[in-house]
């Protein structure tokens, strides 16, 4: 069952049980009805807390089996020799930085190089039960800085990353672009900060900026 189907099924069961409870409470003193009137609010806040924080608390994290990848990663891109890289383009390896913002049900990634920024859309995390590994996939839009757009126009691409463990420190992946380029990605975790807005800021926080 998909994650969305699980959420819908859970919501349906919860709503059905709540309706049954309200009917049954017609036989009890009115103060019990006031108590149960708060249930939807409590459930709503509980879902919010779980989505943003509780899923990665010790104990709960082991039960969810969901990797925690929030933070900033150094990413070394190694373009395939068959990639259609325009004259003057960087044929790699290319050191970049990816910042990932994550909740249990959502993920957003931004990858920054010296020349451009890529932002994700339609991101998903698949973590098969008891596998110990997970795959992160997303589409992205790349917007180069104006000075480089004459040889590197705006384009789209796709990325797939494989991580191991609940708090991975390294990962590997692949990328593909609409410019007919592709390559490998090697990830090294730096820290949990998501506040680096530029390539230079992330590089300044990297203890080994020339690694890779």
Phi, psi and omega in degrees: 000134181289164181299318180297319179296321178298316180297316180296317179298315179298318180295321179295315179297316181297317180295321179295314179297320180298317180297316180298317181298318179299320179295314181297323183293351175296345179267358186245165178303152187298332182298333177291327178294323177297320180298313183286344177296337181274353184302313180302321179294317180298315179298318180300313178294324179296319177297318179298313180297319179296313183298320186270326187225309194296331183299336180254011173289146179308141182092297178295321181300319179295326179288322181287327181065024186259121183294141178260107185244008179304138176134196181247133182238141167278131182234122177259118180266133178237093183299144175294145177301336181273000181295142180273073181272126182296158179302132182092353180281162182276120182265006170083179356298149184241121177275125180227177178225131178246128175254127182243127173250128191220139163239183181297322185254007181212159178206138174225135181233143174229124179249130184239133171244182177294337188251343187200173176227135176246137179234138187278161170212158178053041181284142178222153173234121177250120182233090179303140183301132176065015181274331183081354179233162178213156177241131176252128179228144175199158169268160179209157173249132179251127179240107179286157171295150187306321184297341184249359186289343180293333178242351182223079182290165177301141183207173179244163178198183178222151184219142176225128186236138177250127179236154180233133178092169182282329178230072186297146177250351178209160181199165176230160180194182179222153176225155178220146181229163177285356176268012181063042171240154180204166179177180179263158179227131176240122187255140171229124182289135179255302181195176183274359182291141174239022187260008179276112184267351181223164176300317183297321179295315180294319179297322180295334180270357183272120179292340179228069186298340181258009180295145180093000000 
